[in-house]
Amino acid sequence: MYQLKAVMNMLEFENVINNVTMYHKIFDIIRIVDPVKKEVLFMKKNINKSDVENTLGKSSCYAFWANGHVCDNCISMRALTEKDIFVKFEYAHSSLFMTTVYPLEVPFSGYVVEIIKDVTSSELIGSLDNIPLIDLYSNIESKNRELVTDTLTQLYNKRYLKERLPYELVNNNLKGYNSALLIIDLDHFKNINDIFGHMAGDYILKQFAVILKDCIREDYDWVARFGGEEFVVYLKNIKRPDLDHVCEKIRSRVESSVFNYERNIIPITVSIGASHIDSNFVTSYDEILKFTDELLYSAKNNGRNTFVIKELN
């Protein structure tokens, strides 16, 4: 029965391939992608570039963009989670590409189709002829970053968290990494807004963001503003003693920092819930956030200005 089901799925997948490649000559590249695992399951090209290969088999979806890392503004993950069509521009191989992404339906609802078109010489950007390509690339990169950046703190935003965390959880299993997820809340933050005003609250949030970035490994870990005064930190490939150290570092740095707003010294502390995730432990975006949020509330119930860590294995 299992073999029969596998054969039926393969036949259906071949039918999907036939459908999406029917008009491939209109576009330059068509790919079927698993956006959670960041894998290309199928790619067909109609583009004369030696550094872009035809592939039938698994490869990383972000390798095409030659940036060496997972895209921050992942519209494929967005298309999957929001069940909608998304478009963005990217610069790679000395060309400007427009990518359109849409989600597949059952039984391949975990996959998306990416339609990629080289628009470097297109009328689409003809009005930008006087702008150097490198400047155009910088502008596109800036716009892509804005979509996943919290405007107040300049940290990643909730959209980035929703799109990136599922990948990290899968990658954690595949590569055998122990990782950690922290949810951090500023203690009694409502009182600060009520007493000193929302401008003071914004000042505190921006200063706290600087502290958080200083407490994690640059270009390795990441932090996002979850909403209000709550922040989420993801720590990749970290051992339990190091996790204890990071939590204490954040807690003590905040407690000892001087938050001086308009000559008002405002004492700040934080509560932290932290999940240490074994490489063999399988969890989902919703499950790990819910579990870690419960640890945060345990820290608050323990008197605040502390952290609670639990192993998941």
N, C-alpha and C positions, 0 to 999 in steps of 0.2 A: 504493500500500500504506500509506504514511504517513497519507494522508487518511482511508482506511478505518479505520485504527487510532484516529485522532483522533475520528471519528464514533462508533465503538464505545465509547470512553472517555466521551464526552459522554453517550451513552445510559445507560451504567452509572452515571454520576454523577447523572443525573436520577433513576434508580431509587433511589440512596442517599438523595437528597433526599426522595423520596416516602416512603421507609421512616422516616426520622428525624422527619418532620413529621406522621406519621399521628396522633400523639397530642399535637399541639402545643397544643391548648386546655387540656390539663392543666397545662402549664407556661407561662411568660411569654415566654421567648426560647429559640430553638434555633438554634445556629450550627454550621457546619462550618468548621474552622480549620486552617490550616497553622501549627503552633506554632514551627517553625524560622524561617520568614520573618515570623511574627507577623501573618499575613494572615487576614482573614475572607473565605472564599470564598462563603459563603451564610449569610443570617440571616433568620429569620422571627419576628415578634413577635406576641404576643397580650397586649399590655400597653398601657394608656392613658396613655402618657407622651410629651409632645411632644418631649422631648430624646433619645428613643430612636427611631431611624428604622429602617424596613425597608430592608435592603440586599441587593442581588443583584449581586455584584461585589467587587472587592478593596478592603479597608480594614484598618486596623490593629486587631488584636483588643483591645489595651489602651486604645484610645480610648474605649470604652464606660465604663471605670471612671473616666474624667475625672481621672486622676492625672498625666498628661503624660509618663509613662515606662513602659518595660517592667516588668511585675510581677516583683518579686524572687522571690516564691513562685509560680512558674508551674506549676500542676498539669497544664496541657495538655501541656507538655513532659515532665512526669513520666509522664503516662499514655502518651505516645508511646514513651518510652524503656523503660519498665517493663512495657508491654503490660498495663495494669491499669486499674481504675476508681478515680478520686480525687474527693474532695469538699472544698470549702472555702467560707468565707463572705467576702463583700466588702461594703463600704459605698460606695454611689454614688447620685447623684440623690436624696439625702435618704431613701434606703431601704436596707434590708439584704437582700442577695441571697445565695442558696445556689446554688453552681455544681457540677454533677456532670459529669465528663468521662470519656469512654471512647474508645479508639482504634478506627479503622476497619480493616477487613481489606483484603487485596490485592484490586484493584490500587490502592487508595487508602490504603495502610498508612502513608503519610506525613502523614495528616490525622487529626483527632480531632473528635468531636461534643461540643459544650458545651450542656448543658441548664441554663438559668438560671431561678430561681424567686424572686420577691419574697416574702420571709418576714417582712417587718416586722410584720405583724399576725397572723402565724401562731401556732398553738398551740405550734409548735416552740420559740419563744422566749417563750411566755406566762409562764413562771416568772421571766422577767427584767424584768417590767413596771416594777418599782420602780427599775431602773437607767436613768439618762439615756442616750439613744441615742448621744450623743457619747462617753460612757464605754464603752459597748458596742463602738463603733467602735474606740476606742483599744485595748481588750482584744483584739479580733480582729486588728488590725494587729500588736500585740505577739506574738501567737501565730504569725501568719504569718511574722514576722521570725525567731522562734526556730527555725523549721523549716529555715532556710537560714543559720543563724549558728553558728559554732564557739563552744562554751560557754567555753572557756579564753581565747581571744584576742579574742573578739567580732568577729572578721573573718567573711567569708562562709565556708561550709564546702564540702566536696567535692560535696554535692548541688547547691549553687548553681552551682558550676563546671560540672558535668555538664549542667545545664539552660540556663545562660546562654551558655557559650562557643560552641556551635553557631550560635546566633542571631548573635552578634558576628561570626563568620566569614562568614556569609551577608551580613550588613549591610555588612561591610567591602567586599564585591564590589559590592553594589547601589549604594552611595553613593559609591564611589570613594575610600574611606579607605585610607591606609597605616596599619597597626596593628602592635602588637608583643605578643608573649607571652614572659614571663619565668618560668623556674622557678628558685627560690632555695633553697639548702640551707645550713643552719648547719654550719660545718666542725667535725668531731670532736665532734659533740653527744653521742654515746654516752659519751665520756670525761667530759663534764661531769656526766651523770647518775651515772656510776659513782663519781666522786670526791666530788662535792658533794651528791648525792642528787636524787631526782626533783622535790622541791619547788623546788630551785634551777633545775632544768631548766624547770619551769613558769614560774618568774619570768623567765627569759631569754626564753622564747617570748612572754610577754605584753609585755615591754619591746620586743622586736623587732617585734611587731605595731604598736606605737605609732610606731616609726621608719618602717616601711613606709607607713603611712597618711599620715605627714607628707611622704613623698617622692613621692607621686602627686597628681594633680589631683582635688580633692574633687568628688563628684557627676559625674565624667566618666570616670575610670579606676576599676578595682576590683581588690581583692586577696582571695584565698581561701587558707585553709589546706588544703593538698593531703593532708596526713597526716604525723604525726610532726613532724619539723623541716623539712619541705618546704612551700614556699609558691608560689602561682602569681599573677602580676600580669598584668593585661590593660591595655594602653595604647592608647587610641583615637586615630586620626587624628594620628599622630606621625611626624616626619621622622627620618631616621637620626642626624643630629648630636644631636638632642634625646634620642634613645634612649641614645646613648653617655653623655650627661650624666646621665640618670636612673640608669643602671647604676652609674656612678662615684659618684653621690650616695649611693645605697644602700650600696655597698661601703665608702666612706670614713666615712659616718656610723656604721656598725656598728663599724668598726675603732677609731674615736676615742671611742666611747661608753664610759662607765664603768658596768659591770654589777656592782653591789655587793650581794652577797647575804650577810647575816649576817656582815658585816665581811670577807667574802672578795671580792676584786677578781678577777672572772673575765674573762679576755680572750676576745673573740668576733670571729670573721671569717665571711664568707659567700662562697660560690661561686655564680655566676649564669650560666645559659644563657639566651640571648635570641634569639628569631626576629623579624626585621623582615619583615613580610608585606606585599608589594605588593598594591595594590587589585585587580589583575588575576589574582593567584595564587589558585587554588582548592585548598582543603585541607579536611580533616575534623577533627573533635574528636580522634580517636585518632591520626591522622597527625601533627598539629601538636604534640601532647603528646609523642609518641615522638621526634620530631625535636628538639624543644627539650630534652628530657631527655638526649639524646645530647650536646648542646652543654654542658649542665651537667657531664656526666662529663668532657668535654674541659677544662673549667675546673678541675675537681678534679685531673686529670692534669697540668695546667700548674702545679700547686703550691698550689692553693686561694687564697682571698682575692683573686680576680680574676673577670673575666667574659669570656665568649666570645659574640660576636654573628655571626649569619650572615643574609644577605639571602635572601629567598624571592620570586623573580619569574619 
